[in-house]
Amino acid sequence: MKRRRTVARHGQLRSPSAVGQLLKIIGIAMAVVLVSGVGVAAYIGTTLFSNFTSNAVELEGQEPVPPDIAAFEGGFNLLLTGVDTCEPEIAHLFRERCEGSDANGTLNDVNLLLHVSEEPRRITAVSFPRDTMLPIPSCTDENGNETSEMSKQQLNTAYGYGGLNCVAETITELTGQEIPFAASVTFGGVIEITNAVGGVEVCLANGIKDRHTGLDLPAGTHTVEGLQALQFLRTRHGVGDGSDLGRIGNQQQYMSSLARKLISSEVLGDVPTMLKLADTTLSNVTPSTSLQNPMMLAQIALAVKDVPFEDIVFLQYPTFTDPDNPARVVPDRDSAEAMWAAINANQQLQVTHENTGNEGVLVETPAPAEPIEPSDPAVTETPAPAETVAALPETIRGNSAAQQTCSNGNVRD
């Protein structure tokens, strides 16, 4: 098959998950510290950042983090976890999830591992389906208690066993990837961040009607916030084939749209909005202790802030249907091995998976760019060196941030 220069063709957009582009959100908050006046920077640095680090979590077994991210050979990883804690302020919005015996539990329903490569900087965000059945190692929880290892459990139960640390250990055991940085955010936190910027625009190729979440939206473009934002993030039955795999693509569309709004002049050019956003973000994120150093966080933000959209690729960890339960999935380790090899080699990734009508999003392929005339001064006589492109197995869904996705809702004409 002839390899195309395009990073990704048809596939599901990331997520930026309930936390899909959280790294960029944190980066924007830190950018306020870097460019604000002394008084504003002091307020953010002392008041907001102290709140951010007050509940920091230790990642068990990790080597000490170097003072400079340049010391990470081959780049570094950051785990972002979205948890469905029944916070008192929003518990009523979750309906049956926050009622009865399960109300006190917390599930890591969104699990996203971001790999930031060495130069040239690339970001690869791998989403792990919450319904993946896999071993969960023995973990130490926030109270210092050691939990028992389990041979086969659902991924989204790891947080309940041992918090953010246990999610990190589970993902490391599955992937072999070291995780020096991690953070978690509640769905309520994502809603607060959404409200702080005045809502997020989402695209629906087909309407969504989901009695489980109460979401009812026609096809078209909508700006969602508050309850509607939560409904959009949680809908599973309303998109694609009703599976969690479809929901991941839908969440990724939401978070990509949020990221585009965050980096627009509408937000970055408005100081009061930026201060509100910084306060909201740092108040709703629980980091690992490795992120307690504000300069380390600033370095991470600076490392990713200029990565072009075509070099930000969102992938879904490959899976098979669980032979013991058709409603669950198990890891496709051979495809995953090929994916990690390409990521670790810092190759440009080509997604070969073709989306179908059963998936959570549809991809809009942009029109080809206008050719550059030879007289254009931007044309040089020395051609740029060709990139090494890795064509991923067709079992791996995904696409780049340069592509627009729209929800594949269940209401069809």
N, C-alpha and C positions, 0 to 999 in steps of 0.2 A: 504494500500500500504506500502510495506517495505521501511523504510527510509534508504537512502544511506549516506555514510560518506562523499561523494563528495560534495563540496560546491555548485557547479552548474553543471548541465549537458549540455543540449542544450539551447542556448539562444543567445541574441544579446549582443555584447560587448559594453561597456559604450560609456565616454568621458569625459576619459578622455576626442561630442559637439565641438564646435570650441575651447573650452577650456578644454577639457577632463581631461588632467593631469596637469592643470595649477598650482595647489597647489604644485606639485613636482617641477615644473619649478621654481616657486618662492622660494621653499625650497632650491634648488640647488644654486640659486643666493645668498641666505642668508648664505649658507654653505661656499661660497667663503669668505664672511666677517669673518666667524668664524675661518677659517683655514689659511687665507692668512697672509702675513707679514704685518707689521704696515702700510707701505706706501700704499699697495694695498687696505687694509681694509679701510684706511682713505679716499682713492679716492672713493671707492664704497659707503661708509657710508655717505659722505658729498655730493658728486656730484650726483651719481645715485639715492640714496634714496630720496634726496630732490626733484628730478624730479618725482619720483614715487608718492610722497605725495602731490605734488603741486595742483592737481585737486581732492583731496579726497572728497568723498560724505558723508553727514550726513545721517544715517539711522534713520528715524523718529520713536519716541516712544520706542527706545531701552534703556534698563537699562545700566548704566556705566559698561564698561568691566573691570573685575578684573585684577590685575597685573599679575596673574599666571593662565594659562589655567587649572591647576589642580583644581581650584575653581569651574569649571563648572561641576556640578553634572550630571551624565549621559552622559557626553561628550559634544560636541559642533557642530554647523553647520556653513558651509561656502557656500555662494551662488556664483556660477561662471556663468557669463552671456556673451555670444558671440553676438556682435552687428554688423550689416551690414552697418555701416557708409560708405558713399561714399567719402572716403579720396581722395584728388586730385591725389595722386601718383598712386592709383590703380583703380580709378573710371572707366577708360577705359576697365578694365578687367571684370567689372560686366555687360557689355553690356546694355540691356534695363533697368536693375535695377537702374542704375545711369543716366538715361535719362528721360526727361519729368517732370511731376508734382510730382512724388515720389522721385526725386533725393535728396531732402533736408531732407527727413524723415529718421528715424533710427528705425530699428526693432530689438527686442531681439529674434533672431532666435534660439539661443541655451540657454537653461536654465537648470542648473545642480546644485543640492543641495547635498553637501558632508557632511555626518555625520561621525565624528571621535569619536569613543566610548571611554569610560574609559577602564582601563586595564581589560582584555587583549585588546590592541588596535586593532580595526578593522575600515576599511573605507568602507562606503556604499555610492555610488554615484547614485543618482536618477535623470534621465533625464525626463524633462517634454516636451511633444510634442508641438511644436510651434503653431499647429492648434487647440489646446484645447480651447473650448469655456467655459468661466467661468466668474464670477463677478470680476470686477476690482474696488477696493475701492478708496475712495477719497485720493489723494496723494498730497504732497507738492513737487513741482519741484525745480530745482537748483536755480531758481530766487525767491523762497519763495512764488510762486503762488499756490493756492490750486485748484486742479482739481475736477470735479464732479465724483461721483461714478457711475458705470455702471453695469447693472444687468447681461449682457451677451456680452462679447467681446472676440476676439481672444487673447490668451496669449501674442503673440509676438507684440502686440500693446502697452503693458504696459510701455515699455521704452519711447516710443514717448509721452506718457501722462505725465510722471513724472520722467524719468530717472531711474538710478539704484535703488534708494529708492523705486520707485513705483513697480518695479519688485519684490523686497524683500517683500513689503507689500502684493502684490498679492499672492506670494507663501506661505507666512505665513498664510494668510486667508484661502487658499485652504487646507493646510496641518496641521495647528495648531502648526507647528514647529517654535520656536524662531530662528531668524537669526542674531547673533551678528556680523558676518563678511560677507563681500561681495566684489566682484571685477568684473570688466567688461574688455573685450578685444575685439578689432575689428578683423575682418577677416584679414585685412592688418597686424595687429600685429602678428597673428598666422603665416602668411607667413614669416614675418621677423624673427621670432623665428626659423621656419623651415630652412630658408636659413642660419641662423647663425650656425647651426650644420651640414650643408652640405646636407640637404634633409632628407626625411623620407621614409623608405621602407614600401610598402604596398603590400598586397597579394590579387590577384584576382582569385577566383575560376572559374569565367566566365568573358569574356571580357566585357568592358563597352563602349557603344557608345551613347552619349547624345548630340543632336543638340542644346539643350537649353543652355548648358554650354560650348560646344565645345570639351568635353573630349572624346578621342578615344584611348582606351588602350586594348591590347589583354590580354587574361588570362596569369597568371604568376606573378612573383614578379618584382616590379618596384620601383625605387627611384624617388620620386616626390618632386619638389620644385617650387617656383615662381608661374607662371600662372597655371601650371599643378596641383600644390597643392591646389590652390583656386578652380579649376574646380572639383577636387576630393572631397573637402569638401562640395561643393554646389550641387553636382549631386543628383537628386532625381529620375528623369525619367530613369536614367541609372542603378538603382539597385532595386532588388526585384519587388514589384508590383507598383513602382513609387510613393509611398506615403512618407510623412514625417517620418512615423514610420520606414521605411526602411532606410531612410537617416541617422537617429540617429545612427543605428548600424554601418553604414559605417563610420561616423565621429568618433565613438568610437574606431573603429579599427585603424584609423589614429593616434589618440591621444595616444593610448596604445603603438603603435610602436614608437611614438616620445618619450614617457616616457622611454621605454626600451633603446633607444639610448642615452638619456640624462644620464642615470645612468651607462652607459658602460664606460670602460676605455678610449674609443675613444674620449669621451668628457671630463669626469672628470679628465683624466690624461693630458689634454692639457690646460695649463694656458691661453694662448692667446684666445683659443676658449671659455673658461669659462668666461673670461672678456667680450668678445664680446656678449656672451649669457646673462650675467648679465645685461649689458648695454641695450641690445635689449629688454629683458623681462621687466625690471623696467621702460623703456621708453614707453612701449606700453600697460601698465595695469593701469586702473583707480580703486583705492581701496576705500573702505569705511574708514571713519576717525578712526574707531576702529583698522585699520591696520597701522596707522601712526607710532606707536611705533615699532622700529626695533627689540626690544627684544621680543615683542609679536609675531611678524612674525617669528623670529628665533625659539621661543618655539613651534609654530605650525609645522614648518619644522622638528624640532627634534622629535615631537610627531608622525609624520607619516613616517619618513624616513626608519624605520626598519620594517614596517608592511609587512609581506610576501604576495606575490601575491595571494595566495589562500584565504587570509583574506581581499582582496580588491574586492568587489562585485559591479558590475554595473547593475542597474535595470532601467527599463523604467516604468514611472508612468502609472498605468493601466487606460484604457479608453474604452468607447463604441463609436460606430458611432453616431454622432449627428442626432437625428430624424428629425431635421429641415434642415439639410444640409449634405448629404452623403460624402461631401469632408472635413468635419470637425469632431472632436471628442469631447466627453464630459467626465468628470471624472467618473470613476468606484469607488465610494467612499467606498463600502464595502470591495473590494479587497485591496484598499489603506489603510484602517484601520487595516487590518491584517498585512500588510507590515510594517506600522509604529510601531505597537505593538512589532513585532519581532525585529526591528531595535533598538527601545528604550530599549528593554530588553537585548541588546547586545548578542543576540543569533546568532549562526552560521546559515547562510541562505542557504536553499536548493531551487534552482530554478527548478520547475517541468515542466515549459513550454517547449514544443518540437518545435524547429524551423521547418518551412515548406519552400517549394521552393518559396513562395511569399515574404519572408523576405529579408532584406538588406544584411545579412551576413550568411555564413555557418560556423559552429563550427567544428574545428578539435579536436576530442577527443584524448588526449595523451595516449600513451601506459602505461599500469600499471607499477608501480615502481617494481624493483627487490626485492624479499623478503629478509629480513635480516637474515643471518644465526645465529643460537643460539649462536655460538662461538664468534660472533661479539661483541666487548666490548661496542658497543653503545646500546646493548640490556640490559635492567635492569630487575630485578625480580619484581619490583613494576610497574604495568601498569599505564599509564597516565589516569587521570580521564576522563570519557566520556563527550564529549561536548553535550550541549543541542541544538538540531538541529530543526530549524523551517522550515517546508515545506511550501513554499509560494503558494498562489493560482496559478493555471495554467494560469491565465490571465496575469500574470506578467512576462514579458520577461527580460532576463538578463543572465549573467554568470560572472565568476571570471576572474581576470587579469591573472590567471595561464593558461587560455585557449587561444588558437590561433584562431582568426576568419579571414575569407577571404571574400572579397566582392562577393556578389551574383549578378554578372552583368547580363545585359539583352541580351548579345550576347552569345547564346548557340550553342554548336556543333550539 
